[in-house]
């Protein structure tokens, strides 16, 4: 799922300001570049950015949203909201895009040229619920994995790349659905 934040410093000040505040120099040594990346799991502070992912307005004990105006939130050490994905928008997106979904494994190679290959075992998920997603976040099965960067930082026209992405590992897909079936598309 790749939604952009709907609130917090990211939305109010803009992506470039967000990167300049929370980004860090490229770890591969690419000059004049700041990144906001890595894996953010609920309740664990990410040392490079100083941000912690929380489920604000969700009760893990009750397994329910207790404040719909809140959301999946990146917080600073002093509890300032760096970015938030409000529940209302995420619920609609999740329901529309993921209630019945097919997950097809793929591989990519770039040599001698970019080529893709798709697997024969396809996972079909049915019967999801947004609360299953929040439970999976709380368990660490779903996490935030951004690939946000600012290139040519010191130049007159810095280049911003946005990529806010929530991920789940292939083997954990089943936690998001009431029913998960694997089919072999090549066996008639």
DRENDO-1510 file (C-alpha; in Angstrom, 1 decimal, always signed):
<recs>
REC; n; res; u; v; w
REC; 1; UNK; +0.0; +0.0; +0.0 .
REC; 2; UNK; +1.5; +3.3; -1.0 .
REC; 3; UNK; -0.6; +6.2; +0.4 .
REC; 4; UNK; +0.9; +9.6; +1.1 .
REC; 5; UNK; +0.6; +11.0; +4.7 .
REC; 6; UNK; -2.5; +13.1; +5.2 .
REC; 7; UNK; -1.3; +15.2; +8.1 .
REC; 8; UNK; +1.6; +16.2; +10.3 .
REC; 9; UNK; +4.8; +18.0; +9.4 .
REC; 10; UNK; +5.1; +16.1; +6.1 .
REC; 11; UNK; +1.8; +17.5; +4.9 .
REC; 12; UNK; +2.0; +20.9; +6.5 .
REC; 13; UNK; +5.6; +21.9; +5.6 .
REC; 14; UNK; +5.9; +19.7; +2.5 .
REC; 15; UNK; +8.0; +16.8; +1.6 .
REC; 16; UNK; +11.3; +18.7; +1.0 .
REC; 17; UNK; +11.1; +20.3; +4.5 .
REC; 18; UNK; +10.3; +16.9; +6.0 .
REC; 19; UNK; +13.4; +15.3; +4.4 .
REC; 20; UNK; +15.6; +18.2; +5.4 .
REC; 21; UNK; +14.4; +17.8; +9.0 .
REC; 22; UNK; +14.3; +14.0; +9.4 .
REC; 23; UNK; +16.5; +12.8; +6.6 .
REC; 24; UNK; +20.1; +11.6; +6.9 .
REC; 25; UNK; +23.0; +11.6; +4.5 .
REC; 26; UNK; +23.0; +8.7; +2.0 .
REC; 27; UNK; +24.5; +5.6; +3.5 .
REC; 28; UNK; +26.1; +4.5; +0.2 .
REC; 29; UNK; +28.0; +7.7; +0.0 .
REC; 30; UNK; +26.1; +9.4; -2.8 .
REC; 31; UNK; +26.8; +13.0; -2.4 .
REC; 32; UNK; +24.4; +15.9; -2.0 .
REC; 33; UNK; +21.5; +13.5; -1.1 .
REC; 34; UNK; +19.3; +13.0; +2.0 .
REC; 35; UNK; +17.2; +9.9; +2.6 .
REC; 36; UNK; +14.3; +8.9; +4.8 .
REC; 37; UNK; +14.3; +5.1; +4.6 .
REC; 38; UNK; +14.6; +1.9; +6.6 .
REC; 39; UNK; +12.0; -0.2; +8.3 .
REC; 40; UNK; +9.7; +1.4; +10.8 .
REC; 41; UNK; +7.8; -1.0; +13.1 .
REC; 42; UNK; +5.2; +0.1; +15.6 .
REC; 43; UNK; +6.7; +1.1; +18.9 .
REC; 44; UNK; +10.4; +1.0; +17.8 .
REC; 45; UNK; +12.4; +4.3; +17.4 .
REC; 46; UNK; +14.2; +4.5; +14.1 .
REC; 47; UNK; +17.7; +5.8; +15.0 .
REC; 48; UNK; +18.5; +7.5; +11.7 .
REC; 49; UNK; +15.4; +9.6; +11.7 .
REC; 50; UNK; +14.6; +9.8; +15.4 .
REC; 51; UNK; +11.0; +8.9; +14.5 .
REC; 52; UNK; +8.7; +6.2; +16.1 .
REC; 53; UNK; +5.7; +4.6; +14.4 .
REC; 54; UNK; +2.6; +4.4; +16.6 .
REC; 55; UNK; -1.0; +3.5; +16.1 .
REC; 56; UNK; -2.6; +6.6; +17.6 .
REC; 57; UNK; -6.3; +6.2; +18.4 .
REC; 58; UNK; -6.2; +2.4; +18.3 .
REC; 59; UNK; -6.4; +0.1; +21.3 .
REC; 60; UNK; -4.4; -3.0; +20.9 .
REC; 61; UNK; -6.1; -4.5; +24.0 .
REC; 62; UNK; -9.6; -4.0; +22.6 .
REC; 63; UNK; -8.5; -4.5; +19.0 .
REC; 64; UNK; -10.5; -1.5; +17.9 .
REC; 65; UNK; -10.2; +2.1; +16.8 .
REC; 66; UNK; -11.0; +4.3; +19.8 .
REC; 67; UNK; -10.5; +7.7; +18.0 .
REC; 68; UNK; -11.2; +7.8; +14.2 .
REC; 69; UNK; -9.6; +11.2; +13.9 .
REC; 70; UNK; -6.2; +9.7; +14.6 .
REC; 71; UNK; -4.1; +7.3; +12.5 .
REC; 72; UNK; -0.9; +5.5; +11.8 .
REC; 73; UNK; +1.6; +8.2; +13.0 .
REC; 74; UNK; +5.3; +8.9; +12.9 .
REC; 75; UNK; +6.2; +10.8; +16.2 .
REC; 76; UNK; +9.3; +12.7; +17.2 .
REC; 77; UNK; +10.9; +12.1; +20.6 .
REC; 78; UNK; +8.9; +15.0; +22.0 .
REC; 79; UNK; +5.6; +13.6; +20.6 .
REC; 80; UNK; +5.3; +16.0; +17.6 .
REC; 81; UNK; +3.5; +14.5; +14.6 .
REC; 82; UNK; +6.0; +14.2; +11.8 .
REC; 83; UNK; +3.5; +12.4; +9.5 .
REC; 84; UNK; +0.1; +10.8; +9.9 .
REC; 85; UNK; -2.1; +8.6; +7.7 .
REC; 86; UNK; -5.6; +9.2; +9.1 .
REC; 87; UNK; -7.7; +6.2; +9.7 .
REC; 88; UNK; -10.7; +7.5; +7.7 .
REC; 89; UNK; -8.7; +7.6; +4.4 .
REC; 90; UNK; -6.9; +4.4; +5.0 .
REC; 91; UNK; -10.1; +2.5; +5.8 .
REC; 92; UNK; -11.6; +3.5; +2.5 .
REC; 93; UNK; -8.4; +2.7; +0.5 .
REC; 94; UNK; -8.0; -0.7; +2.2 .
REC; 95; UNK; -11.6; -1.7; +1.7 .
REC; 96; UNK; -11.5; -0.6; -2.0 .
REC; 97; UNK; -8.2; -2.1; -2.9 .
REC; 98; UNK; -7.6; -5.1; -0.7 .
REC; 99; UNK; -10.9; -6.8; +0.2 .
REC; 100; UNK; -10.3; -9.4; -2.6 .
REC; 101; UNK; -6.7; -9.4; -3.8 .
REC; 102; UNK; -4.4; -11.6; -5.9 .
REC; 103; UNK; -0.8; -11.6; -4.9 .
REC; 104; UNK; +1.5; -12.8; -7.7 .
REC; 105; UNK; +5.2; -13.4; -7.0 .
REC; 106; UNK; +7.7; -11.8; -9.4 .
REC; 107; UNK; +11.4; -11.5; -10.0 .
REC; 108; UNK; +13.3; -8.9; -11.9 .
REC; 109; UNK; +16.7; -9.0; -13.5 .
REC; 110; UNK; +18.4; -6.1; -15.2 .
REC; 111; UNK; +21.2; -7.9; -17.0 .
REC; 112; UNK; +21.4; -7.9; -20.0 .
REC; 113; UNK; +18.2; -5.8; -19.9 .
REC; 114; UNK; +15.3; -5.4; -17.5 .
REC; 115; UNK; +13.2; -8.5; -17.6 .
REC; 116; UNK; +10.4; -9.8; -15.3 .
REC; 117; UNK; +9.3; -13.3; -14.5 .
REC; 118; UNK; +6.1; -14.2; -12.6 .
REC; 119; UNK; +5.6; -17.2; -10.4 .
REC; 120; UNK; +3.0; -19.9; -10.9 .
REC; 121; UNK; +1.8; -20.0; -7.3 .
REC; 122; UNK; -0.7; -17.2; -6.7 .
REC; 123; UNK; -2.2; -16.2; -3.4 .
REC; 124; UNK; -5.8; -15.2; -3.3 .
REC; 125; UNK; -6.9; -13.3; -0.2 .
REC; 126; UNK; -10.6; -12.7; +0.7 .
REC; 127; UNK; -12.4; -11.2; +3.6 .
REC; 128; UNK; -10.0; -8.6; +5.0 .
REC; 129; UNK; -10.9; -6.0; +7.6 .
REC; 130; UNK; -9.0; -2.9; +8.4 .
REC; 131; UNK; -8.7; -4.0; +12.0 .
REC; 132; UNK; -6.7; -7.1; +10.7 .
REC; 133; UNK; -4.3; -4.6; +9.2 .
REC; 134; UNK; -3.9; -2.7; +12.5 .
REC; 135; UNK; -3.4; -6.0; +14.4 .
REC; 136; UNK; -0.7; -6.9; +11.9 .
REC; 137; UNK; +1.0; -3.5; +12.4 .
REC; 138; UNK; +0.9; -4.1; +16.2 .
REC; 139; UNK; +2.5; -7.5; +15.8 .
REC; 140; UNK; +5.2; -6.2; +13.5 .
REC; 141; UNK; +4.0; -8.1; +10.5 .
REC; 142; UNK; +3.2; -4.9; +8.6 .
REC; 143; UNK; +5.6; -2.1; +8.7 .
REC; 144; UNK; +6.4; +1.3; +7.1 .
REC; 145; UNK; +9.2; +1.1; +4.5 .
REC; 146; UNK; +9.7; +4.5; +2.9 .
REC; 147; UNK; +12.1; +5.3; +0.1 .
REC; 148; UNK; +11.9; +9.1; +0.3 .
REC; 149; UNK; +14.9; +11.1; -0.9 .
REC; 150; UNK; +16.1; +14.5; -1.8 .
REC; 151; UNK; +18.8; +14.8; -4.4 .
REC; 152; UNK; +20.9; +17.9; -5.4 .
REC; 153; UNK; +20.2; +19.1; -1.8 .
REC; 154; UNK; +22.5; +22.1; -2.1 .
REC; 155; UNK; +21.5; +23.1; -5.6 .
REC; 156; UNK; +18.9; +25.6; -6.7 .
REC; 157; UNK; +16.4; +22.9; -7.7 .
REC; 158; UNK; +16.5; +19.9; -5.3 .
REC; 159; UNK; +14.8; +16.8; -6.6 .
REC; 160; UNK; +12.3; +15.1; -4.3 .
REC; 161; UNK; +11.2; +11.5; -4.7 .
REC; 162; UNK; +8.2; +10.4; -2.6 .
REC; 163; UNK; +7.6; +6.8; -1.8 .
REC; 164; UNK; +5.6; +6.1; +1.3 .
REC; 165; UNK; +5.0; +2.4; +1.5 .
REC; 166; UNK; +3.5; -0.1; +3.9 .
REC; 167; UNK; +4.8; -3.6; +3.4 .
REC; 168; UNK; +4.2; -7.2; +4.6 .
REC; 169; UNK; +6.5; -10.1; +3.9 .
REC; 170; UNK; +5.1; -12.7; +1.4 .
REC; 171; UNK; +4.9; -15.4; +4.1 .
REC; 172; UNK; +2.8; -13.1; +6.4 .
REC; 173; UNK; +0.1; -12.2; +3.8 .
REC; 174; UNK; -2.4; -14.6; +5.5 .
REC; 175; UNK; -2.6; -12.4; +8.6 .
REC; 176; UNK; -4.5; -9.8; +6.6 .
REC; 177; UNK; -7.3; -12.1; +5.4 .
REC; 178; UNK; -9.9; -14.4; +6.8 .
REC; 179; UNK; -9.2; -16.7; +3.8 .
REC; 180; UNK; -6.0; -17.2; +1.9 .
REC; 181; UNK; -5.8; -19.7; -0.9 .
REC; 182; UNK; -2.7; -20.6; -2.9 .
REC; 183; UNK; -3.4; -21.8; -6.5 .
REC; 184; UNK; -1.0; -23.1; -9.2 .
REC; 185; UNK; -2.0; -21.3; -12.3 .
REC; 186; UNK; -0.2; -23.8; -14.5 .
REC; 187; UNK; -2.1; -26.9; -13.3 .
REC; 188; UNK; -5.2; -26.8; -15.4 .
</recs>
